[in-house]
């Protein structure tokens, strides 16, 4: 998505990446480690009472 938009707008991929990232509440994109941490928590004893919910790991994109 970033490369396509950059090519269409004549911008660098870094410029478009920053534009997209600035639209999230945390100002960054989600990394693999962020998703792994959420999965690790959901598999832990601390999450034993969490059932039937969607948990977005999206750096606040939907806020």
Backbone torsions as a table, in degrees:
resi	resn	phi	psi	omega
1	UNK	NA	-44.3	-177.7
2	UNK	-64.3	-46.5	-179.1
3	UNK	-64.0	-40.4	-179.6
4	UNK	-63.8	-47.0	179.9
5	UNK	-65.0	-40.1	179.3
6	UNK	-61.0	-45.8	-179.9
7	UNK	-63.2	-41.3	-178.0
8	UNK	-67.4	-35.9	-176.7
9	UNK	-95.0	-4.8	-178.2
10	UNK	69.5	31.4	178.8
11	UNK	-112.0	167.3	175.3
12	UNK	-79.7	159.7	177.7
13	UNK	-64.2	-33.1	177.7
14	UNK	-63.5	-40.5	178.9
15	UNK	-63.4	-44.6	-179.4
16	UNK	-69.8	-39.1	176.7
17	UNK	-56.3	-47.4	-179.9
18	UNK	-63.3	-37.9	177.8
19	UNK	-62.2	-47.5	178.5
20	UNK	-63.3	-47.7	-177.1
21	UNK	-61.5	-35.6	-178.9
22	UNK	-67.2	-15.6	179.4
23	UNK	-86.5	-3.0	176.4
24	UNK	-95.7	154.2	-179.4
25	UNK	-61.7	-32.2	-179.2
26	UNK	-91.2	-6.8	178.1
27	UNK	71.3	24.4	179.8
28	UNK	-154.5	167.1	175.2
29	UNK	-89.7	161.1	176.3
30	UNK	-77.3	136.2	176.1
31	UNK	-103.7	164.9	179.3
32	UNK	-55.8	-37.5	-178.9
33	UNK	-63.1	-33.0	178.6
34	UNK	-65.5	-42.8	179.0
35	UNK	-67.9	-42.4	178.6
36	UNK	-61.3	-38.9	179.5
37	UNK	-65.0	-39.6	177.6
38	UNK	-65.0	-42.6	178.0
39	UNK	-63.5	-44.3	178.9
40	UNK	-57.8	-44.0	177.9
41	UNK	-63.6	-46.2	-177.6
42	UNK	-63.7	-24.9	177.2
43	UNK	-87.3	-4.8	-175.9
44	UNK	-88.8	167.8	177.0
45	UNK	-61.6	-31.2	-179.8
46	UNK	-63.4	-19.1	-179.2
47	UNK	-106.0	15.9	-172.9
48	UNK	-61.5	-23.0	-179.4
49	UNK	-100.9	7.0	176.9
50	UNK	-92.1	116.8	179.6
51	UNK	-139.9	144.2	171.4
52	UNK	63.1	37.4	179.9
53	UNK	-128.3	148.6	169.5
54	UNK	-89.3	132.5	178.9
55	UNK	-123.0	98.3	-179.1
56	UNK	-70.1	133.3	173.2
57	UNK	-113.6	83.3	-169.4
58	UNK	-134.3	17.7	178.9
59	UNK	57.4	24.2	178.1
60	UNK	84.6	20.8	179.6
61	UNK	-58.3	-37.1	-175.5
62	UNK	-92.0	6.4	-178.0
63	UNK	-73.8	NA	NA
